[in-house]
Amino acid sequence: MVHNAANDTPGRSGHPGRGPVAPTGPVAGPVSGVLFDIDDTLVDLHAAMKDAMVVAGRALLPDFGTADWDGFAALYMADAENFYDRYVAGEFTFSEQRGLRARAVFTHLRLHGFDARAEQEWIEDFERAQPRSIKAYPDVLPALDVLDAAGIPYGAVSNNVHDYQRAKLDHAGLQRIEVLVGIDTVNAAKPEPKVFWEGCRLLGTAPAETLYVGDNYLIDGVGSARAGLLAVWLDRKGRGAPSDAEGSCVRVVVGLGELGALTASPLPF
């Protein structure tokens, strides 16, 4: 997945370019800092969005069961018409792209009743329901405990606006993540190098000594590597890297429990 359509949070998505890379230089010690992506890295946004869809749509689709909602959510998150990216480009508002994505799924499944009033109610119900379902993955707090014990500072860099993501982290019980860079922090989005560099600046660490951990192989993995950070792709589902991926510069983990070993390793790992 190259874009961030699944996120469905106010922000921007991007694609790795061939821009400048931060100078790295020789490194002889352990990792000095760790930066995380947020959505589907620290918090299970996919599950929260599905829960919100059920709340928003159950009056319209009272006969839907679990399998039906699984299929509905998969279509919504696939966003075949790229409504999220078009919102990012300024074609729609954030709320409009939510309604349009839901409308597209209703049309695809040949379901009826999604008129303008239903669409507005969907948007409002979805926005109220999603924060209640935001939860951190089980391996997040133990990973932060390991970093705290080692005296390694950490933070988050996200392709969404700061305040929205601050509230999301707080809902998930992750108030201890104090350093947070959003797209409005430096008016740029991943994979632009300056977004990653701002996270390093706030941590007080050099890019070449800072891990960046995220679930999007291209934006998080390749993007952070090109910015001079130590790139770690979080492949929770064991999907494997894309066939055309630039794999040599990105380490792969399947859970955050593996970070302890990486942070203790000599660099470059």
Order of alpha helices (4+ residues) and beta strands (2+ residues): beta-alpha-alpha-alpha-alpha-alpha-alpha-beta-alpha-beta-alpha-alpha-beta-alpha-beta-beta-alpha
